[in-house]
Amino acid sequence: MFDFFKSETNNNNENNKKRGRENENENENTFENKKTKMEIKTEDFGSGGAALLGATNGMNGAMVINPGEKSNTLGGQTVGHYANRDMHLRKQEEDGELQWKVIKNDGNEQHSIWLIALKNIFSKQLPNMPKEYIVRLVFDPRHHSMLCLKNDVVIGGITYRPFWRQNMCEIAFCAISANEQVKGYGTRLMNHLKEYVKEEEDMTHLITFADNNAVGYFSKQGFTKDIVMEREKWVGYIKEYDGGTIMECALEAQISYVDFPKNIRAQRECVEAKVREMTTAHVVYPGLTRFKDGGEFGKHRITDPLSTIKGLKEAKWKAPDPPRYRLVHPGCGDGYPTIENLHKFMRSIVAIVKTHPDSWPFMSAVNKEEVPDYYEVVKDPTDIESVSERLESENYYVTLEMFAADFKRMFENCRLYNAVDTIYYKCANRLELFFDAKIAAGITFKVREAGSYLNR
């Protein structure tokens, strides 16, 4: 929870006073910013040049996932690292270990101590920023600072300046101490800042000039380079820097930024509960045990009808309609496309293909020693020998489409690896035409007794 000081209470009388002070200082502020733009140059900062220079060191790590961090579960579902960190930080807030305070240089001794600690963090994490400039802005009474305190020790913060008449805030500095990075404090800090300035200071926009190293962090926090706020509201008021990128974040009144991850999780649980009412997809049934001891394809012949498998009926599964063709190739029984007749037809096709003069490149798998990079290019290899082994198992090819797909992939793999003018490429084209012709000659879609056939 926020621990707001009386000096920061947003009552109407105080706001009116603040707005009056702002109006009095706007002309001075405009002149000061023009002077700042002239005085603070990129060469003063070395490789940087923006007020948020080095923010990558201080804040960008807030979005890095710790490989050793374990995920939590929520409602039986595994949550991601972002949600897991957010849950941990919220627990720290509830326990009082983590606090967020908004202060300014108002003469309060404790505030001054905290501001000095925050200034030291900025100086260390933003090494290219002049220390005198950091001190001037942090202790400027017109600037506010949101502190992140862990066990009453300042571990980071954001210094910003509210512009009351424009309903916007300019972020000057933001950083987390080095030993507290990669823990999510930076993201949580920005979320609390958004919520505070939106609710307590009636702000609608955050704006900043970000160094190239900090653009990534601010993009993750909802900032964009597309400025939608009227140009008259910020030009001449905020501090501009050579080499910086202006970025803006529009604040939505209906969004709770500190509870956003929690709300997303609640919405997900609600949707999942509704889905469970409409489907049984979440129910897990015991798997088949016939394959438990492994073995070759033919060792575990599937004999049970699919309708007896648990879960299929509950999922409203229906057996597909039988193929609307008949086999007219010699030796295929009565011609109906049963598994037995299909396998007879497939064996005949394989035997015919093997006799073709262009089948020699495809008879067996490519030798890796002879062609070292073949399997780096071809990720799903196959060959006639592999097709034959699958066919002999009597379990693999349950449809003619599966059988034809393996041959198609074999031809496509050959054309993928070999150049157009090679003998292998030409063999693939000729053998594919031969294969297609044999398949087409072996089936017919003219079924005489359609009614009796479809009822089989």
C-alpha positions as CSV (number, residue, x, y, z in Angstrom):
1,M,0.0,0.0,0.0
2,F,1.0,3.6,-0.5
3,D,2.3,5.5,2.5
4,F,1.6,9.0,1.4
5,F,2.8,11.9,3.5
6,K,0.6,14.8,4.6
7,S,2.8,17.1,2.6
8,E,1.8,15.1,-0.5
9,T,-2.0,14.9,0.2
10,N,-3.9,15.9,-2.8
11,N,-6.7,18.1,-1.4
12,N,-8.3,20.8,-3.4
13,N,-6.8,23.7,-1.4
14,E,-3.2,22.3,-1.8
15,N,-3.7,21.6,-5.5
16,N,-4.9,25.1,-6.1
17,K,-1.8,26.4,-4.3
18,K,0.5,24.1,-6.3
19,R,-1.2,25.1,-9.6
20,G,-0.7,28.7,-8.6
21,R,3.0,28.1,-8.0
22,E,3.3,26.4,-11.3
23,N,1.7,29.2,-13.1
24,E,4.1,31.6,-11.5
25,N,7.1,29.4,-12.4
26,E,6.2,28.5,-16.0
27,N,8.0,31.4,-17.6
28,E,11.1,30.6,-15.4
29,N,10.8,27.0,-16.3
30,T,10.7,27.6,-20.0
31,F,13.8,29.8,-19.9
32,E,15.6,27.2,-17.7
33,N,14.8,24.4,-20.1
34,K,16.1,26.3,-23.1
35,K,19.2,27.0,-21.1
36,T,19.5,23.3,-20.2
37,K,19.2,22.3,-23.8
38,M,22.1,24.5,-24.7
39,E,24.3,23.6,-21.7
40,I,23.8,19.9,-21.4
41,K,25.3,18.3,-24.5
42,T,26.0,14.7,-25.5
43,E,29.8,15.3,-25.2
44,D,29.2,16.0,-21.4
45,F,28.0,12.5,-20.9
46,G,30.4,10.5,-23.1
47,S,28.4,8.0,-25.1
48,G,25.0,9.1,-23.7
49,G,23.1,12.3,-23.5
50,A,19.7,11.8,-22.0
51,A,18.5,12.2,-18.4
52,L,17.8,8.4,-18.4
53,L,21.2,7.6,-19.6
54,G,22.3,4.3,-18.0
55,A,18.7,3.4,-17.1
56,T,19.4,0.1,-18.7
57,N,21.9,-0.6,-15.9
58,G,19.5,0.5,-13.3
59,M,16.1,-0.6,-14.6
60,N,16.1,-2.7,-17.8
61,G,17.1,-5.7,-15.8
62,A,13.6,-5.6,-14.3
63,M,12.3,-7.5,-17.2
64,V,15.0,-10.2,-17.3
65,I,13.9,-13.7,-16.2
66,N,16.0,-15.4,-13.6
67,P,16.8,-18.8,-15.0
68,G,16.9,-20.3,-11.5
69,E,13.5,-18.9,-10.5
70,K,10.8,-21.5,-10.2
71,S,7.2,-20.9,-11.4
72,N,4.2,-21.0,-9.1
73,T,0.9,-22.5,-9.8
74,L,-2.4,-20.6,-9.8
75,G,-5.7,-22.5,-10.0
76,G,-3.9,-25.6,-11.1
77,Q,-2.2,-23.8,-13.9
78,T,1.5,-22.9,-14.0
79,V,2.0,-19.2,-14.0
80,G,4.9,-17.4,-15.9
81,H,7.9,-15.7,-14.3
82,Y,6.3,-12.2,-14.6
83,A,3.2,-13.3,-12.7
84,N,5.3,-15.2,-10.2
85,R,7.5,-12.2,-9.5
86,D,4.4,-10.0,-9.1
87,M,2.9,-12.4,-6.6
88,H,6.1,-12.3,-4.6
89,L,6.4,-8.5,-4.6
90,R,2.7,-8.2,-3.5
91,K,3.5,-10.5,-0.6
92,Q,6.4,-8.3,0.3
93,E,4.1,-5.3,0.3
94,E,1.5,-7.0,2.4
95,D,4.2,-8.0,5.0
96,G,5.5,-4.4,5.1
97,E,8.9,-5.4,3.8
98,L,8.4,-3.3,0.6
99,Q,7.0,0.2,0.7
100,W,6.5,3.0,-1.8
101,K,6.7,6.6,-0.7
102,V,6.3,9.9,-2.7
103,I,8.3,12.7,-1.2
104,K,10.0,16.0,-2.2
105,N,12.5,18.4,-0.6
106,D,10.1,20.0,1.9
107,G,12.5,20.5,4.8
108,N,11.6,17.2,6.5
109,E,14.8,15.6,7.9
110,Q,13.8,12.1,7.0
111,H,12.8,13.1,3.5
112,S,16.2,14.7,3.1
113,I,18.0,11.6,4.2
114,W,16.0,9.5,1.7
115,L,16.6,11.9,-1.1
116,I,20.4,11.8,-0.4
117,A,20.2,8.0,-0.6
118,L,18.2,8.2,-3.9
119,K,20.7,10.7,-5.3
120,N,23.5,8.3,-4.5
121,I,21.8,5.5,-6.4
122,F,21.2,7.7,-9.4
123,S,24.8,8.8,-9.4
124,K,26.0,5.3,-9.3
125,Q,23.6,3.8,-11.8
126,L,23.7,6.8,-14.2
127,P,27.5,7.3,-14.3
128,N,27.4,9.5,-17.4
129,M,25.0,12.0,-15.9
130,P,26.7,15.0,-14.1
131,K,26.4,14.6,-10.4
132,E,25.6,18.3,-9.9
133,Y,22.7,18.0,-12.4
134,I,21.3,15.0,-10.5
135,V,21.5,16.9,-7.1
136,R,19.8,20.0,-8.6
137,L,16.8,18.1,-9.9
138,V,16.4,15.6,-7.0
139,F,16.4,18.4,-4.4
140,D,14.4,20.8,-6.5
141,P,11.1,21.4,-4.6
142,R,9.2,21.3,-7.8
143,H,10.3,17.7,-8.4
144,H,8.8,14.7,-6.6
145,S,10.4,11.4,-6.0
146,M,8.8,8.0,-5.6
147,L,11.0,5.8,-3.4
148,C,11.2,2.0,-3.3
149,L,12.1,1.1,0.3
150,K,13.0,-2.4,1.3
151,N,13.1,-2.9,5.0
152,D,13.1,1.0,5.3
153,V,16.2,1.2,3.1
154,V,16.0,3.1,-0.3
155,I,16.8,0.6,-3.1
156,G,15.6,2.8,-6.0
157,G,13.2,5.3,-7.2
158,I,11.9,7.7,-9.9
159,T,12.3,11.5,-9.8
160,Y,9.7,13.3,-11.8
161,R,8.2,16.7,-12.1
162,P,4.4,17.2,-12.3
163,F,3.0,19.9,-14.6
164,W,-0.4,20.5,-13.0
165,R,-2.0,22.6,-15.7
166,Q,-1.0,20.2,-18.5
167,N,-1.9,17.1,-16.4
168,M,1.4,15.5,-17.2
169,C,4.6,14.4,-15.5
170,E,8.1,14.5,-16.8
171,I,10.3,11.6,-15.6
172,A,13.9,12.9,-15.0
173,F,15.7,9.9,-13.5
174,C,14.9,6.3,-12.6
175,A,17.1,3.5,-11.3
176,I,17.3,0.5,-9.0
177,S,20.4,-0.2,-7.0
178,A,22.7,-2.9,-8.6
179,N,22.3,-5.5,-5.9
180,E,18.4,-5.4,-6.2
181,Q,18.1,-5.7,-10.0
182,V,16.5,-8.5,-11.9
183,K,13.9,-9.0,-9.2
184,G,11.0,-7.0,-10.7
185,Y,11.3,-3.9,-8.6
186,G,11.7,-1.7,-11.6
187,T,8.5,-2.8,-13.2
188,R,6.6,-2.6,-9.9
189,L,8.0,0.8,-9.2
190,M,6.8,2.2,-12.6
191,N,3.3,0.6,-12.0
192,H,3.0,2.3,-8.6
193,L,4.1,5.6,-10.1
194,K,1.5,5.4,-12.8
195,E,-1.2,4.6,-10.2
196,Y,-0.1,7.3,-7.9
197,V,0.1,10.2,-10.4
198,K,-3.2,9.1,-11.9
199,E,-5.2,8.9,-8.7
200,E,-3.5,11.4,-6.4
201,E,-2.2,14.0,-8.8
202,D,-4.8,13.8,-11.6
203,M,-2.3,13.2,-14.3
204,T,-3.1,11.8,-17.7
205,H,0.3,11.4,-19.3
206,L,3.9,10.5,-18.4
207,I,6.7,11.8,-20.7
208,T,10.4,11.5,-20.8
209,F,13.5,11.9,-22.9
210,A,15.1,8.4,-23.0
211,D,18.6,7.5,-23.9
212,N,19.0,4.8,-26.5
213,N,20.0,2.3,-23.7
214,A,16.7,3.1,-21.9
215,V,14.3,2.9,-24.8
216,G,13.8,-0.8,-24.4
217,Y,12.9,-0.5,-20.7
218,F,10.4,2.2,-21.3
219,S,8.8,0.3,-24.2
220,K,8.2,-2.6,-21.9
221,Q,6.5,-0.3,-19.4
222,G,4.0,1.0,-22.0
223,F,5.8,4.0,-23.3
224,T,5.7,4.8,-27.0
225,K,7.7,7.0,-29.4
226,D,4.4,8.2,-30.9
227,I,3.4,11.3,-29.0
228,V,-0.3,11.8,-28.9
229,M,-0.4,14.6,-26.4
230,E,-0.8,18.1,-27.8
231,R,2.6,19.5,-28.7
232,E,1.8,22.8,-27.0
233,K,1.6,21.0,-23.6
234,W,5.2,19.8,-23.5
235,V,7.3,21.8,-25.9
236,G,9.3,24.3,-23.9
237,Y,8.4,22.8,-20.6
238,I,10.3,19.5,-20.3
239,K,14.0,19.1,-20.5
240,E,15.3,18.2,-23.9
241,Y,18.6,16.4,-24.6
242,D,20.7,15.8,-27.7
243,G,20.6,12.2,-28.7
244,G,17.6,11.4,-26.5
245,T,14.3,9.9,-27.7
246,I,11.1,11.4,-26.4
247,M,8.6,8.8,-25.2
248,E,5.1,9.1,-23.8
249,C,2.8,6.9,-21.7
250,A,-0.9,7.7,-21.8
251,L,-2.6,6.8,-18.4
252,E,-6.0,5.1,-18.6
253,A,-8.4,6.1,-15.7
254,Q,-10.2,2.7,-15.7
255,I,-7.0,0.7,-15.3
256,S,-5.5,-0.2,-12.0
257,Y,-1.8,-0.5,-12.8
258,V,-0.8,-2.0,-9.5
259,D,-3.5,-4.7,-9.8
260,F,-3.2,-5.2,-13.5
261,P,-1.4,-8.7,-13.3
262,K,-3.9,-9.8,-10.7
263,N,-6.8,-8.7,-12.9
264,I,-5.4,-10.6,-15.9
265,R,-5.1,-13.7,-13.8
266,A,-8.7,-13.3,-12.6
267,Q,-10.0,-12.9,-16.1
268,R,-8.1,-16.0,-17.2
269,E,-9.6,-18.1,-14.4
270,C,-13.0,-16.8,-15.3
271,V,-12.6,-17.7,-19.0
272,E,-11.2,-21.2,-18.1
273,A,-14.1,-21.8,-15.8
274,K,-16.6,-20.9,-18.5
275,V,-14.7,-23.2,-21.0
276,R,-15.0,-26.1,-18.6
277,E,-18.7,-25.7,-18.5
278,M,-18.9,-26.0,-22.3
279,T,-16.3,-28.8,-22.9
280,T,-14.5,-31.7,-21.3
281,A,-11.1,-30.8,-22.9
282,H,-9.6,-30.2,-19.4
283,V,-10.4,-33.8,-18.3
284,V,-7.4,-36.1,-18.6
285,Y,-8.0,-39.8,-19.0
286,P,-5.6,-42.7,-18.5
287,G,-3.5,-43.4,-21.6
288,L,-3.4,-46.6,-23.6
289,T,-1.2,-49.3,-22.0
290,R,-0.7,-51.6,-25.1
291,F,2.4,-49.7,-26.1
292,K,3.9,-49.5,-22.6
293,D,6.6,-52.1,-23.2
294,G,7.7,-50.6,-26.5
295,G,8.6,-52.9,-29.5
296,E,8.1,-52.9,-33.2
297,F,4.9,-51.6,-34.9
298,G,3.5,-55.1,-35.6
299,K,3.8,-56.2,-32.0
300,H,0.8,-54.2,-30.8
301,R,-1.8,-54.6,-33.5
302,I,-4.7,-52.2,-32.7
303,T,-7.9,-54.3,-32.4
304,D,-10.1,-52.1,-30.1
305,P,-12.5,-49.8,-31.9
306,L,-11.7,-46.1,-31.4
307,S,-15.1,-45.6,-29.8
308,T,-14.0,-47.6,-26.8
309,I,-11.1,-45.2,-26.0
310,K,-12.0,-43.2,-22.9
311,G,-12.5,-39.5,-23.6
312,L,-13.4,-39.8,-27.3
313,K,-17.1,-40.2,-26.7
314,E,-17.1,-37.5,-24.0
315,A,-15.5,-35.1,-26.5
316,K,-18.3,-35.9,-29.0
317,W,-15.9,-37.6,-31.4
318,K,-17.5,-39.2,-34.4
319,A,-15.9,-41.7,-36.7
320,P,-15.1,-40.1,-40.1
321,D,-17.0,-41.1,-43.1
322,P,-15.4,-43.9,-45.1
323,P,-13.4,-42.8,-48.2
324,R,-15.7,-42.2,-51.2
325,Y,-13.6,-44.2,-53.6
326,R,-13.0,-47.8,-54.5
327,L,-9.8,-49.7,-55.3
328,V,-9.7,-51.0,-58.8
329,H,-6.1,-52.3,-58.8
330,P,-5.7,-56.0,-59.2
331,G,-5.4,-58.0,-56.1
332,C,-7.2,-55.6,-53.8
333,G,-10.1,-57.9,-52.8
334,D,-13.6,-56.6,-53.2
335,G,-12.3,-53.0,-53.8
336,Y,-13.7,-51.5,-50.6
337,P,-10.9,-49.3,-48.9
338,T,-10.6,-51.4,-45.7
339,I,-7.2,-51.4,-44.0
340,E,-6.4,-54.9,-45.4
341,N,-7.3,-53.9,-49.0
342,L,-5.4,-50.6,-48.7
343,H,-2.3,-52.4,-47.5
344,K,-2.5,-54.7,-50.5
345,F,-2.7,-51.7,-52.8
346,M,0.1,-49.9,-51.0
347,R,2.4,-52.9,-51.3
348,S,1.7,-53.2,-55.0
349,I,2.5,-49.5,-55.5
350,V,5.8,-49.8,-53.6
351,A,6.8,-52.8,-55.6
352,I,6.0,-51.0,-58.9
353,V,7.9,-47.9,-57.8
354,K,11.0,-49.9,-57.0
355,T,11.2,-51.2,-60.5
356,H,11.2,-47.7,-62.1
357,P,14.6,-46.6,-63.5
358,D,14.5,-43.4,-61.5
359,S,13.9,-44.9,-58.1
360,W,17.6,-45.6,-57.3
361,P,18.3,-42.4,-55.4
362,F,15.4,-43.1,-53.1
363,M,15.8,-46.8,-52.2
364,S,17.4,-46.2,-48.8
365,A,18.3,-43.4,-46.4
366,V,21.0,-40.9,-47.4
367,N,24.4,-41.8,-46.0
368,K,25.4,-39.1,-43.5
369,E,29.1,-39.8,-44.0
370,E,28.8,-39.3,-47.8
371,V,26.6,-36.2,-47.5
372,P,27.4,-34.6,-44.1
373,D,25.1,-31.6,-44.3
374,Y,22.0,-33.4,-45.7
375,Y,20.3,-33.8,-42.4
376,E,21.0,-30.1,-41.5
377,V,18.9,-29.1,-44.5
378,V,16.3,-31.9,-44.6
379,K,14.7,-32.1,-41.2
380,D,12.1,-34.8,-41.9
381,P,13.8,-37.3,-44.2
382,T,12.2,-40.5,-45.6
383,D,12.9,-43.1,-48.2
384,I,11.3,-46.2,-49.9
385,E,12.9,-48.5,-47.4
386,S,11.3,-46.6,-44.5
387,V,8.0,-46.6,-46.2
388,S,8.2,-50.4,-46.6
389,E,9.0,-50.9,-42.9
390,R,6.0,-48.8,-41.9
391,L,3.8,-50.6,-44.3
392,E,4.9,-54.0,-43.0
393,S,3.9,-53.0,-39.4
394,E,0.3,-52.9,-40.6
395,N,-0.4,-50.1,-38.0
396,Y,1.2,-47.0,-39.4
397,Y,-0.7,-46.3,-42.7
398,V,-4.3,-46.3,-41.8
399,T,-5.3,-44.1,-44.8
400,L,-4.1,-43.8,-48.4
401,E,-3.5,-40.1,-47.8
402,M,-0.8,-40.9,-45.2
403,F,0.9,-43.3,-47.6
404,A,0.9,-40.8,-50.4
405,A,2.1,-38.0,-48.1
406,D,5.3,-39.9,-47.2
407,F,6.2,-40.3,-50.9
408,K,5.4,-36.6,-51.5
409,R,7.7,-35.6,-48.7
410,M,10.4,-37.8,-50.1
411,F,10.3,-36.0,-53.5
412,E,10.1,-32.6,-51.9
413,N,13.2,-33.3,-49.7
414,C,15.1,-34.3,-52.8
415,R,14.2,-31.0,-54.6
416,L,15.0,-29.0,-51.4
417,Y,18.5,-30.3,-51.1
418,N,19.6,-30.7,-54.8
419,A,19.9,-28.1,-57.5
420,V,17.4,-27.9,-60.4
421,D,20.0,-29.1,-63.0
422,T,21.1,-32.2,-61.0
423,I,20.2,-35.8,-61.9
424,Y,18.6,-36.2,-58.5
425,Y,16.2,-33.3,-59.0
426,K,15.1,-34.7,-62.4
427,C,14.7,-38.2,-61.0
428,A,12.4,-36.8,-58.3
429,N,10.2,-35.1,-60.9
430,R,9.9,-38.1,-63.1
431,L,9.3,-40.6,-60.3
432,E,6.7,-38.4,-58.8
433,L,4.7,-38.2,-62.0
434,F,4.9,-42.0,-62.3
435,F,3.8,-42.4,-58.6
436,D,0.8,-40.1,-59.1
437,A,-0.2,-41.9,-62.3
438,K,-0.2,-45.3,-60.5
439,I,-2.2,-44.0,-57.6
440,A,-4.8,-42.4,-59.9
441,A,-5.1,-45.6,-62.0
442,G,-5.6,-47.7,-58.9
443,I,-8.7,-46.0,-57.5
444,T,-12.0,-44.7,-58.8
445,F,-14.6,-42.4,-57.3
446,K,-17.5,-44.0,-59.2
447,V,-19.1,-46.2,-56.6
448,R,-22.0,-48.2,-58.0
449,E,-23.8,-49.0,-54.8
450,A,-23.3,-45.8,-53.0
451,G,-26.0,-46.5,-50.3
452,S,-24.6,-49.9,-49.3
453,Y,-21.0,-48.7,-49.5
454,L,-21.6,-45.7,-47.2
455,N,-23.4,-47.9,-44.7
456,R,-20.5,-50.4,-44.4
